Amino acid sequence: MGSAFAQDQKGGLFSVNREQFLGKILKEALEKYHYRKLEVNDDLSGKAFTQYVEKLDYSKQFLLQSDVDKLAKYKSKMDDQMLGGKYPVVDQSIEIMKKRIGQAESYRKKYFKKRFNFTKKEFAEVDPKKRKFVKKEKDLEQLWRKTFKQSTLARYVSIMEDQDNLKNPKKDKKKKKKKVSKKKKSTKILTKDEMLAKAHDAIAKKYKRYFERELQDDRMDYLERFYNSISEIFDPHTTYMPPKRKEDFDIDMSGSLEGIGAVLQEDEGYIKVVKIVPGGAAWRQKELEVEDVIIAVSEGNSDAEAEAVDLVGMRVDDAVRYIRGKKGTIVKLHVKKADGSRKAIPITRDVVTIGASFTKSSVIELKGLKMKVGYIHVPKFYREFGGGVNCTDDVRTELKRVKKQGVDAVILDLRNNGGGALEDAKQMSGLFIEKGPIVQIKNHNHEIDVLADTDSSVEYGGPLIVMINRFSASASEILAGALQDYKRAVIVGGEMSHGKGTVQAVLNLDQGPFSNILGHKFGALKVTIQKFYRINGGSTQYKGVTPDVILPDPFSYVENREQDLKYSLPWDKVSAKKFNLWKEFSYDIPSLINKSKKRVSKDKRMKKIVKNVNYLKKRRKETKVTLNLKQWLKEEKENKKMVEKLKLDDVNTNLVVSHFEASLKSHEKVRPGEEKQWQEDFKQRKEEWVESLQKDAGLEEAMKIVADIIEQTQDRVVYSKAK
């Protein structure tokens, strides 16, 4: 079996010699460079084997328990195989998986010979974590039957909704009025039987393609799973990339292909959105959200999901090939929202619009409060090499802008800021404090370096709030943590920030001592080499930053933080550094917490956030799906009603936004001949900017916390009405 697969099925020889070298190279690199000093041994092998089986069949739909037992004889020997360059666990995995995929295809042929009966009372468990590997082939067959039936029912309901929208276009209130194309007008109204047939055929083809893709996995694909099962025991951010995957990574880093401006990740057999890139197409379109699951993709602006390419079960690199395309063309994403609803989202492919992703500011006022606040939004910590644009200089500029308007305080918004340039975390912190240490960095040799602000000047010395949430990571956590340690700012936000306090480096295995061995390419290893620590000694890793004043978190139902990942590096501490606390004034944090809690408990929008989170948590626990059409439609109707009721889009016009036009225009260049279009676009962006702030319940509460701070520190009355 091993020699048969020495020939790479995608072309070219993947020789045994290269496998022998690659295993040794990766083992040595992991043990030498990774921050967590682990040895690839029998104990690690046992953990890696569990990861490997999960990678082979996360959904527990292919393998029998006997297959897992057969592979388990290698459970403590994966380290030996890596070092020896021979991989019997991979050889047997290939043999077993190809057999089981073939079996699944035979089930597909059997069950799609006739229509499914959606009148029976039947359920399917869709959460693999709640299932075990089945023992008998007849149980495996029933598992697939229910999977096929559930997918067909979901597609049938989707087609029904498409048809309903064609018959009653006014029902879709959210869609903007557009001219209906001739193609749209000629779309056929289908009968019930035709809709069933369309769903039946679409899902039959979907799984045929799915099984064909699975069979195309070659030996390198299985070896990649093997190597990453071992690397992920070190930590979840350490990954081996074979040559083809490294090429895709290099393309992503260079941004040379147009896409939607979103970071995608394979999650339990689905393609999930884990980040929206500021300034990208999806960011500008505003409908795609973190935690959305992309079910299918279609070209153009067709509403029908049935015509789309299904992405369920597809590898993320393959899925991206369908999403990327020529700039200016439309890709339609058919997504499943966190609340269980489905939505078709058209996005025009484009490169990231740099101007849209820069720091912006406004002066904001809240009726009933006698104060003005400078609001500064930093979407990421950007820095161009060679002395170009950087976010520290931009924040300094925005601070000067709002200070000219005589603001009483500043709110620095780092929510959804996933980090970026470490240099700017240091320098931006320095805008608000006199000189001193900002962050400690410990490397894989456990040597500690301290980054400090050496400039004693302070750009802004008044009351300061920093807003964070569970998507604030890395550099955001460094800045928030430093300003909290100095007692310079009040940190406001959800329960905690993301908790990613590590740094990765990409080791090119085709360079240096690994180059030109037998003329083969080896790919790359992304490896964790450093860890961040606050100046108080505690790490930002795992625990993140806990806000001083905690507000309800709209995404608290999602398990997406660092501590939710298997084998993430733990929190620990090093010695604290000496630093001088902020002395100009102090915040009475207990008083701020108490007043905020009282307001939040009575606030309609905040109460709606809590109700929405509780509802979504409940929905996520309900993993048994009905296969009865009548019951499905009833549950979907109830869900839509509840989602509409709890929708978080209330606009508070009492929040007045001003002095933001110059900020919105920063770093933008209008090309000759595009002035009119730019003016129209700018008008729309102004409206969207104001509306986004007026919809922000967290920002409104931050404003009221500012009022409390001013009354504390300046001994003057801010509230013109009763609190």
N, C-alpha and C positions, 0 to 999 in steps of 0.2 A: 504493500500500500504506500509506504513512504517513498519508494523510488518512482512510483506512478505520479506522485504529486511533486516531484522535484522539478517537473516541467510546469512553469507558471502558465495557467490557463489564459491569462490576459496577454500572453506574449513574452518571450524571453526566458532564459533559464534563471530560476532562483536556486542556485546550487547549494548543495549540502555544506560546502565550504563557507559560503556566506552566512548560512544559518549558525554554523559553529562560531564564527567570529562575532556575529551580531549579539548572540546571547551573552558571551563573555564581555563584550564592550558595554552592554547595557547594565549588567550586574556590577561591573567595576565603576561605571559612572554614577549609578544610584548610590552605591555604598560610599563613594568618595566625595561626591558633591552635594548630596541632599542634606538639607538642614537637620532632618531627623536621622540620627545615626543608627540605622537599622542594618542588620545583616540578612542577606537573602539565604535563609536556612529552612529547616523542616517546619519550624513553627510558623514562619511567614508563608510557607507553601500551603499550609492548611487553610489559612485565611484567603490566600490567592485562589485556591481551588473553588471556594464558594463564589468568589467574584467571577471566575471563569465560567462556571455553570450558568450564572446569571447572565453573562454576556452571550452565551450560546442560545439561551432560551428564557429570556426574562418573563415572558407571558405564560410559561409553563404549558404551552400548546403543542410543542413538538416532541419533547423527550418524555419517555416513561420513567418511572422510578427505577426500573431495572437498568435503564441506560445510564442514569446517574450513578447507580451502584457499580456498574461496570467501569466507569471512568474513575470512580473513587479510589481505586487501587493506586492511583498516581497522586493522591492527595498530598502526601508528604514528600513527593519526589519532583515537584516542579522546579525546585532550585537545582537539583542534579541535572535535570533535562536542559535547563537554561545554560548551565556551565558546560555540559557535555556536548551541546549542539545537536542532540537527537531528541525528538519530541513525539514519543508514542501517544501521549494524551491528545495531541493535535491530530495525529494520524487516525486514531479511533474516533475522535469527534467528527472529523470530515465524513468518515464512513457512516456513522450513526445518523448524523444530521441529514445527509443526502437521502438516506433511506426514509427517514421520517418526513422529509419535505415531499418526497414522492408519494408517500402514504396520504399526506394532507391533500395533495393534488387529486388523488383518486377519490377522496371524500368530496372534494369540490365537484368533480364530474358527476358523482352520484346524486348529490343533493340539489344541484341546479338543473337536473333533468325535468323537474316539475316545480310549480310555485309553492311557496311556503304558506302554511295556514296560520294567519294572524288572529284567529278567533279563539284559539286555545289559551288557557290560563297557564303561562309558563314564564320562568325567570332565568336570567343568566347572570352569574357573578363576573363582573368586569374588572375587579381588582385582583391582580395576580398574587399580591401579598396575602390575600385571604384564601388562596387555593394552594393545594399541594400537587406535586407531580402525580398523575394518575398511575395506577398499577396495571391496568388492562387496556388493550387496544380498543375494545368496545367503548370504554369510558373516554378514550381519546377521540374517538369518532363522534361521540355525543357532544363533546366539548367543541369540536369544529362545527358540528351542525348548528349549535346555538350561536356560535360566532357568526356564521354565514347568515343566519336568520336575523340576528340583531342588527348586523350591518345593512341588510336588505330593508328591514323595517325603518331604520334611520334614514336611508336614502329615499325610500318611498314617501316618508313624511316631508322630507326636504323638497321633493318634486311637487308634492301637494301644495306646499307653501309657495313655491315658484309660480305654480298655476294660479293660486289664489291672488298673488300680486299682479299677475297678468290680467285677471278678470276685474280686480279691484285695486288699481294703482294708487288711489287716494289713501288707501290703508296705511301705506308706508309714509308716515308723517315726517320722518327724519331726512328722507332723501330730498335733495334740492331739485327744484324744477328744471328739467332739461328737455330739450327737443327730443322727441321720440324718433329714432331712426327707422327707416323703412324695414330694416332687418328685424327690428324689435316688433314693429306692427304686424309683421307676417309670421311671428312665432305662433306655432299651432297650439290651440287649446286641446288638451288631451282628455280622453275618457278615463274613468277609473281603471279599466282593464289595461289601457295603454300606459298609464302611469305605473301600474304594477309591473308590467312587462319591461318598461324602461329601467326601473330600479333593479329588477331581477337580472337583466343583461349587464347593467353597469357593475354590479357587485361581482357577478361571475367573472367578468373581465378583470376587475380589480384584483381579485385573488389569484387569477391565472398569472397576471403580471407580477404579483407579489412573490409567488412561488418560483417563478422564472428568475427573478432577481436574487432570491435566496440561493438558488442553485448556481448562480454565477460567482458566488464567493469563492475565491481561490485560496491556495495555501497561505499566501501572505496575509489575507484577511483573517484567517484563523490564528496565525502567528501573532498578528497585531493584538487580537483579543487576549492571547496568552501573555504577551509581554505587558500589556496594560493591566491585566489582572494582578500582576506583581507590582508594577509601578504605583498603582492606586493604593496599595497598602501603606506606602510611604506618606502620601497625602493625595486628596482628590484633584489637585492641580498639576500633578506630575504625570506626564503623558508621553508615550512613544508615538512618533509620527513616521510611518514608513515613507519611502520616497514620494509616492503619489500624494499622500496626505500632506507632506511638507510643501509640495508645490502649491496646493490649495491654501495652506497657511500663509505662504509667502504672498500669494495673490490677495488674500484678505488683508494682510498687513500693508500692502502697497496701495490697496484700494483701486486697482486698475480695471476692475469690472463694475458695471453699474448694477445696482440691486435696489433693495427696499430700505436699507439703513437699519437693519435689526440683527441682533446676535441670536442665533438659533442653537438649540441643543437637543440631542436625543434624550428622551425621558420616557422610560417604560414603553417603548415601541412607538412613541409619538414624537412629532417635531414641535418643540415648545419655544416660545419667544421668551428669552431671558433678559434681553436688554433692548431698548429703543435708542438708537444712536442720535444724539442731538444734532439737528440740522439735516438729517436724512429724510428720505421720501416718506417713510412711515411716521416720523416725528412731525412732519408738516401736515400730513393727512389726518392725524389725530384719532383714528379709530382703532388701529392695532395697539394692543396693550401687552405689557409684561404678563406672563402666565397664560396668554392665549395659546391654544393648541391648533396648529395648522393641519387640517384634515386633508385638504386637496388644493390644487392650484390649476387655474385655467388662464388662457391668454385672452386679452381683450376684455370687454365690459359685459360679457354675457352673465346673466343672473343664475343660470342653471348649474348647480353643483354636479349634476349627473354627467355633464360634458367634461368635467375636470379630471386631471391626473391625480390619483389617490396617493397620498404621502404616508399613510399609516403603514408602519413596519419598514419604512425606507430609512436608509442611513442618511445622516444629516448632510454629508458631502454630496450625495446623489440628489437629495431634495433641493439643495441650493442651486444645482444646475438648472432646475425647472424655474426657480424664482428669479435668478439673474437673467439679464437680457439686454437688448439694445436700449440705450438711453431714449426716453420719450415714449416707449411702448408701455402698455398697461398690462399688469399682472393682477389677476383677481385671486385673493386668498380666501378660502372657505374655512372659517375658523370656528372652534368651539370655545365659548367664553367660560370664565371661571364659574358662572352661575348655571352652566349647562346649556345655555341657549346657543344657537348657531347664527353666524352672520357672514355674509359675503362682503369682502372689503377690497375695492379696486384701488390699486396704488400705481402711480406712474413712476416707472424706474428712472432713477437719477443718481448722480453722485451726491455726496453730502454737500449741502449748501453751507459753506463755511460761515458766512455772515450770520446765518440763523442760529449758529451754535455758540455764539460768543456771550459773554456776560452782559446782562441788561439791568437797567435800574428804572425806578419810578419813585415819585413821591406819593404816598398813600395817606388818606385821612378817613376816619370813621365818624360818621355823624353821631353826635353825643359826646365825642371826646375832643377836648381842646388841645390838640397836638398834631404835629406832622411827622411822619416817619419815612426815612429813606429805605426803600426795599431794593435789595440787590440779589439777583438770581444768577448763580454760577452753575451752568449745566455740566461742566467737566473741568478738570485741571489741564488746560491745553498749553502747549509751549512749542513754538516753531524753532527748529535748530538754526543757528547762525544769527541769533539776535533779532528774530522776527517777533511776531505777535505772541504775547503770553497773557495768561489770565491775571497774574499779579498786577501788571501795569494797567489792565482793563479795570480791575476792581478799584485801583487807586484813582483812575479817571472818574469812575462812577461815584466814588466817595466824594470827590471834589464837586461833582455835579449836584449831588443831593445836599451837600453842606451849604452850597450857594443859596439853596432854597430855605435855609434856616431850620432844618429838621431837628427834632428833639431826640431822636434815637435812630438806630439802624437795625434792620433785620437782614441778615445774610442767609440766604436760602440755599442749602446744600442738599435738599431732598432729591432723590433719584440721581445724585452725582456719584458715579461709580469710580471716581478717582482720576488718575493720570500722572502728570509730572510731579515727582516728589519735591523737586526744587521749589515749585510753586506752593506746595503745602507749607514749606518753611518760610518762604518770602511773604506769602499772604498773611500768615500768622503775625509776622513782624509789622504789618500795617497797623495792628491794634495794640501792640505791647512795646515796651522798651526792650532792649536786647536781652537775650537769654536762650537757653536750650529749648528746642521744639520737639525733637523725636530722637529716640535711641534705636539703632539698627544692629541686630546681632546676626553675624554670618554663620555659615555652616561649620566654621571652626570655632564658633561661640566667642568670637572677638566682637567687642561692642564699639560702635562708632556713634558719635553724637552730632546731629545736625543742629546748628544754632543760628539764631538771628543776631547778627553782629552790628546792625544799624540801630542806634538808640533813638532815632526819630519815630514819632507816632503819627500816622496819617489821620486817624480818627480816635478820639479818646472819650467819646460819650457812651451812654447806655447802648448795649449790644445784645441782640438775640441771634443765635445760630440755630436754624431749623434743619433737622435731619430726619431720615426715616430708614426703614429696613433695606432700602436700595442705596443708601449712602455708604460708600465703601472706600477702603484704602486711604488715599490722600485726604478724602473728606473726613475720615475718622481721625486722622493725625491732627488736622487743623481743629476740629471740634474738641478733641481730647486735650490738646494743648491749651486752648482758650478756657476750657473748663478747669484744668489744673491751675492755671494762673488766676482763676476766679475773675477772669476778664469779661466773660460772656455768660449769659444764661442759655443753656442748651434746651431746646424745645422740640418735641417730636414723639414718635411711637415708642414702644417698649424699649427698643435698642436699635442700633445701626446694624449693618450687615455682618460685621465681624471678620472681614478679610484683612488680616494683618501680615501677609506674607508676600514675598517677591519671587518671581520666577525668571529664570534665564533659559534661553534656547541654545542647547549645545548642538552644533552642526556636526553630525557624526561622519560627514564626508570631508572634514577639514582636520588639520593638525595631525596627531598621531594615528588617526583612524583613516586617513586618506589613502587612496590608490591601492588598497589591499585587494588584490585579485581583480582590480578594475571595476569593483561593484559599488553601487550606491547603497548607503545604509539608512538614510533619512535623518531624523533629529529627535532629541529628547528635551522636552520642556520640563525643567526640574526646579523645585523650590529650594532656594539657596539662602534666603534671609527672612528675618521676622522683625516686625515693628514693636517697639515698646514706648509707652508714654513716659513723660518726664517724672511721673509719680511712681514709675517702675512697673506698672501693670501693662500687659500686652493688649493691643487692639484686636489681636487674633481671637477668634471664637466668641468672646463676650461682646466685642464691639464697644461702643460708647453708650452708656445709659443716660438719657436726658435728665436734666434737673426737674423739668416739668413734663410729665408724660401725658400725651393726648391719645384718644382712640385712634387706632391704626386701621385704615380701610382694608389693608392687605394682611391682617394678622391671621387670617384663615389659611394662608399659604406657607408651606414649609420650604422656604427657599434661601434661608440664611446659612452662613458658614457652619453653624452648629448643627444644622440639619443634614449635612453631608457626612457620609461614612468616612472614617479615618482622617477627618480634618485635624490639624494640629491643635493641641489643647492650649488653654489659657495658662500662662504662668507669669512670673514677675522677675525683674532684676532690681538692682539697687536704684533707688530714686536719685535724681540729680538735684543739685542745689539751684534754687531759682527764687526770685523775688515776686511775691504776690502783688497783684494790682492794688494800688493804695489810694487812687483818686476818689473812689467811692466803693461801697460794697452792696451786694444784693442780699436781701432777706429771703432766702430760698424757701424756708418752711411757710412763710406768709404767702409767697407767690403760688406755691403748690395748693395751699388751702383755698385761696380765692379762685384759682383756676378750676379746681375740682367742683366747687359750688356752681360756677357758671356752666361748665360742661354738662353737669347732671341735669340742667334745665334747658339747655340749648337744643332746639328741634333738629338741626342738621347733625349735631354730634350724636344725638340719640338715634338718628336714622343710620349713622355709620355703625353704631354698636349693634343695632337690629340686623343690618345687612350682613355684618360679619358673622353673627350667630346663625343666621339663616344659611349662609354659605358653608359654614362649618358642618351644620346638620346635613346639608345636601351632599357634602363630600363623604360623609360616613355611609350614605345610602348607595351602596355599590352593587346591589342586586337590581338589575334592569328588567322591566317587564317586556315580554315578547308578544303581548296582546295589544293590537292596534287601538282598540277602544280605550284601554287603560293608559297606553302611551300618550294618546291625544289629551286625555283628561289631566294627566300629570303635567304635560307640557303647558297646557292652558293655565293651570294653577301656578306653575313656575313663572310664566311670563307675567301673570298678574302681580305676583309678589315682587318680581324684579322691577317692574314698572313702578310699583308702590314705593320701593326702597331706592329708587334711582337717585344718585347723588349729583344732581345738576341744578339745584336751587341757586338762583342768582341773587346776591345781596347788593342792591343798588345803593345801600347806605355806605358802601365802601367806594370812596372817590379816588380815582387814579389820575395822576397828572404828571407833567414834565418827564415824558418818556420817549418822545419822538426822536430826539437827538441820539438817545441811547440805542433805539431800535435800528437807527441808520448806521451805527458804527461799523466800520470795516467793510461796508458795502460799496461796490462800484457799479454804476449803471452804464451799460454798454450803449454806444450810439444807436439810435433807432428803437431802443427798448424803453424809452422814458415813460410813455403812456402805460405800457403794461406794468412797469415797475410801480407807478403811482397807484394803479388799481390793486396790485398785490400788497403794497404797503398799507393802503387803506384797510384791506381785509385783515392784515396782520395786527394793525392797531386795535381793531375791534376784538380780535381773538385774544390779544394780550390782556385787555381790560376785562373781558368776560372771564378769562381763566382765573384772574385774581379775585373777581367778585364771586366766583363759585367756590373759592377755597375756604372751607370752614376752619381749617387749621391756621391759615394766615389771619383770619378774623380774630381767633382766640389769641394768637401771638400779639396782635395789636393791643388787645385788652391787657395782656401781660406787660407790654411796654408801658401802658398807662399806669399799671400798678407800680412798676419800677420807678417811673418819673415821680409819682407821689411819694415813694419811699425815699428817693435820693435827692430830690429837689424841693421837697416840702411845699408843693403847690398842688392845687386841685385841678385834675384833668377831666374827671367825669362831670359833665354838665347835667346829666340825668342820673337817676338812681341806677346802681349796678344791677 
